[in-house]
């Protein structure tokens, strides 16, 4: 009970340390989701609308990557970004930029796979009409992405939920440096191990509120899309 009261006090008083961690968490996760969406939505649509050798293998690979173990992604990026790695000259290790890259790698397959399925379903519905109008591949991509925009927003929000709750990869490439790369999930793990339950509980409440808000927003967007399409 004492920890809960202390956590509530931190939230009500707007503790600077807690707010700094929350701001960094949101900045990293939002940046990663925007990057993943910019890459994943066109990629998923292209896979859905084009036929090429090995397409089935590509679809299986993208779907399988939705379950990438975060620690493996973190380890791979750590090796690539370390001083002796191929990208060591970029000096990105233990920076927020490295955390954005890690979360982008984790979120990209989710958005790409959900986009592919959504666009492929729409293609079955609009195929004859678009073919009769002699619309090219890029035109089909643009048309179907726009028509599926509400479903794709839901996919992006699902990616944000994955990014915001991720801990394994960001703690490896970010280093969990206080005031620089410490985000909500890594701070919760650290503060719990130190016995500082008040801050851990406070951050947990904020993280839970963000996840609930994202899911509520996804539901609202889905319902709006259903009403407009109906």
C-alpha positions in Angstrom: 0.0 0.0 0.0 2.9 2.4 0.8 4.3 1.8 -2.6 1.0 2.5 -4.3 0.6 5.7 -2.3 4.1 6.8 -3.3 3.5 5.9 -6.9 0.3 8.0 -6.9 2.1 10.9 -5.4 4.7 10.7 -8.2 2.0 10.8 -10.8 0.0 13.6 -9.2 3.0 15.8 -8.6 4.4 15.2 -12.0 7.8 13.9 -10.9 10.4 15.2 -13.3 12.3 11.9 -13.5 9.1 10.0 -14.3 8.0 12.5 -16.9 11.4 12.5 -18.6 11.3 8.7 -18.9 7.7 8.8 -20.3 8.7 11.5 -22.8 11.7 9.6 -24.1 9.6 6.4 -24.3 6.9 8.1 -26.4 9.5 9.8 -28.6 11.4 6.5 -29.3 8.3 4.4 -29.9 6.5 7.0 -32.1 9.6 7.5 -34.2 10.0 3.8 -34.7 6.4 3.3 -35.6 6.5 6.2 -38.1 9.6 4.7 -39.8 8.1 1.2 -39.8 4.8 2.5 -41.2 6.6 4.4 -44.0 8.4 1.2 -45.0 5.9 -1.5 -44.0 2.7 -0.2 -45.6 4.1 0.2 -49.2 6.1 -3.1 -48.8 3.0 -5.0 -47.6 0.9 -3.6 -50.4 3.5 -4.4 -53.1 3.8 -8.0 -51.9 -0.1 -8.2 -52.0 -0.4 -6.9 -55.5 2.6 -8.3 -57.4 3.5 -11.9 -58.4 7.1 -12.9 -58.4 9.2 -16.1 -57.9 9.5 -16.9 -54.2 6.5 -14.7 -53.2 5.2 -17.5 -50.9 8.5 -17.7 -49.1 8.6 -13.9 -48.7 5.1 -14.0 -47.2 6.0 -16.8 -44.8 9.2 -14.9 -43.8 7.4 -11.7 -43.1 4.7 -13.5 -41.1 7.4 -15.4 -39.1 9.3 -12.1 -38.4 6.2 -10.9 -36.5 7.4 -13.1 -33.7 11.0 -12.0 -33.7 12.6 -12.5 -30.2 13.5 -8.9 -29.1 16.7 -10.1 -27.4 17.9 -11.6 -30.7 17.2 -8.3 -32.5 19.0 -6.4 -29.8 22.0 -8.8 -30.0 22.2 -8.6 -33.8 22.0 -4.8 -33.7 24.6 -4.6 -30.9 27.0 -6.6 -32.9 26.4 -4.5 -36.0 26.7 -1.1 -34.1 29.6 -2.0 -31.8 33.0 -0.5 -32.6 34.2 -3.6 -34.3 30.9 -4.1 -36.2 30.2 -3.1 -39.8 28.2 0.0 -38.6 30.5 0.9 -35.7 31.6 4.1 -37.4 28.1 5.5 -37.0 28.6 5.7 -33.2 24.9 4.8 -32.6 25.3 2.2 -29.9 23.8 3.3 -26.5 21.8 6.1 -28.1 18.1 6.8 -28.6 18.7 6.4 -32.3 19.8 2.8 -31.8 16.6 2.1 -29.8 14.5 3.6 -32.6 16.2 1.2 -35.1 15.6 -1.8 -32.8 11.9 -1.0 -32.4 11.6 -0.3 -36.1 13.0 -3.8 -36.9 10.4 -5.3 -34.5 7.4 -3.3 -35.7 8.1 -3.4 -39.4 7.1 -7.0 -40.0 3.8 -6.5 -38.0 2.8 -3.6 -40.2 3.9 -5.2 -43.4 2.1 -8.5 -42.7 -1.1 -6.8 -41.6 -1.0 -4.5 -44.6 -0.4 -7.3 -47.1 -3.4 -9.3 -45.8 -5.7 -6.2 -45.8 -4.7 -5.1 -49.3 -4.9 -8.6 -50.6 -8.4 -8.9 -49.3 -9.4 -5.6 -50.9 -7.7 -6.6 -54.2 -10.1 -9.6 -54.5 -13.0 -7.1 -54.2 -11.7 -4.5 -56.6 -9.6 -6.5 -59.0 -12.0 -6.6 -61.9 -12.8 -2.8 -61.6 -9.2 -1.8 -61.4 -8.2 -4.1 -64.2 -10.9 -2.7 -66.4 -9.6 0.8 -65.8 -6.1 -0.4 -66.7 -4.7 0.9 -63.4 -0.9 0.2 -63.0 0.7 -1.4 -60.0 1.6 1.8 -58.3 -1.9 3.2 -58.9 -3.4 0.0 -57.4 -1.1 0.4 -54.4 -2.1 4.0 -53.8 -5.8 3.3 -54.4 -6.0 0.3 -52.1 -3.9 1.8 -49.3 -6.3 4.8 -49.3 -9.3 2.6 -49.3 -7.9 0.5 -46.4 -6.7 3.5 -44.4 -8.8 2.8 -41.4 -7.6 -0.8 -41.2 -4.0 0.3 -41.7 -4.3 2.8 -38.9 -5.3 -0.1 -36.7 -2.2 -2.0 -37.9 0.0 1.0 -37.1 -1.5 1.2 -33.6 -0.9 -2.5 -33.1 2.8 -1.8 -34.0 2.9 1.0 -31.5 1.6 -1.3 -28.8 4.5 -3.7 -29.5 7.0 -0.9 -29.5 5.9 0.7 -26.3 5.9 -2.6 -24.4 9.3 -3.8 -25.7 12.2 -4.2 -23.3 14.7 -6.8 -24.5 16.1 -5.1 -27.6 16.2 -1.5 -26.3 18.0 -2.4 -23.1 20.7 -4.1 -25.1 21.3 -1.4 -27.7 20.3 1.5 -25.4 22.2 0.5 -22.3 19.4 1.8 -20.0 21.5 5.0 -19.3 19.8 7.2 -16.7 18.5 10.5 -18.3 19.6 9.4 -21.8 18.3 6.0 -22.9 16.1 4.9 -20.0 12.5 4.2 -21.2 9.5 3.0 -19.2 10.0 -0.7 -19.7 13.7 -0.7 -18.9 13.2 1.6 -16.0 10.4 -0.7 -14.6 12.8 -3.7 -14.8 15.7 -1.8 -13.1 13.7 -0.1 -10.4 11.9 -3.3 -9.5 15.3 -5.1 -9.1 16.5 -2.2 -6.9 13.4 -2.3 -4.7 12.2 1.2 -5.8 8.7 0.0 -6.3 7.1 3.4 -6.2 8.7 4.6 -9.4 8.2 1.1 -11.0 4.5 1.1 -10.1 4.1 4.7 -11.3 5.7 3.9 -14.7 3.7 0.7 -14.9 0.4 2.7 -14.4 1.4 5.1 -17.2 2.4 2.3 -19.5 -0.9 0.5 -18.9 -2.8 3.7 -19.5 -1.0 4.2 -22.8 -1.7 0.6 -23.9 -5.4 1.0 -23.0 -5.6 4.3 -24.9 -4.0 2.8 -28.0 -6.4 -0.1 -28.0 -9.4 2.3 -27.4 -8.2 4.5 -30.3 -7.8 1.4 -32.6 -11.4 0.4 -31.7 -12.7 3.9 -32.4 -10.9 4.0 -35.8 -12.2 0.6 -36.7 -15.8 1.6 -35.9 -15.4 4.8 -37.8 -14.2 2.9 -40.8 -17.1 0.5 -40.6 -19.6 3.3 -40.4 -18.1 5.1 -43.4 -18.0 1.9 -45.5 -21.5 1.0 -44.5 
